[in-house]
Amino acid sequence: MAIIDRIPELSLKELENLQANAVRLQESGSAAQQKQAEELLPLLSTALEERRAEKTAAQVETRRANTEKRASARKKAKAN
């Protein structure tokens, strides 16, 4: 399986590591490695942006849910 095909399955940390490796290879790898890195970097950037946006959205949702839970608990405590 090609690395490009695995991008959707990789975790955020794995994508970050792969991007760092691609940047390194683009600068100091063989001609074939530089070419592959050049092909991978735009795809990795897009995937990283998507993962980070998903992570941020999940964090916002968690905060909202926790805020609602605390507000509900305060209301119950005041009612008692």
N, C-alpha and C positions, 0 to 999 in steps of 0.2 A: 504494500500500500504506500503510495506516495505521501510525502509530508503534507502537501497541499490538501489531499483528501482527508487528512487527520485533523486539520485545523478546527472544524466544528466540535470535535470530541475533546479537545484539549482544555485543561483548566486555565484560569487566569494566570496562575503562577507558571504553568508550562508555556503559555503563550509569551509571557514576559521573558522567560529563559531562551526560548526559540528566537525571539526578536533580537535579544542581545547577541546570540550566536550568529545570527544572520548579519547583523551590523559588523561584527568582528570579521566574518568571512568576506564580506563585501570589501573591507579595507585591506585584508591581508591574506585572503585565500587564493587558491589557484584560479585560473580563468573560468573553469567549470563551476567552482564553488561561488565565485563572484556573480556569475550569471544566474545561478539558482537563488542566491541571496537577493539579487535585484528583483527577481520574480516574486519571491516570498514576502519581502518587506511591505509592499502596499496591502497585501492580503492580511498580513499580521496586524498592521496598524488598524485596519477596519475591524478585524475580529476583536482586538483589544478595546477599541472604542465601544463596541457593542457590549462586551462583557462588563466593562466598567459602568456603562449606563444601566445595565441590568442590575448590577450590584448596588448602585446608588438608589435605583428605584425600589429594590427590595429593602434597603436600609430605611428609606423614607416610609415605606409601608409598615415596617416593624415599629418604627418610632410612633407612627400614628396610632397603631393598634395598642401600643403600650400606654400612650397618653389617654386613650379612651378607657383602658382598663383602670388606670389610676383615678380618673374622673369618676368612673362608676363606683369604685371602692370608696371614694370620699363621700359620694352621695349616700351610699349604704351606711357608712359610719355616722354621718350626720343624722340620718333617719333613725338610727338606734339610739 
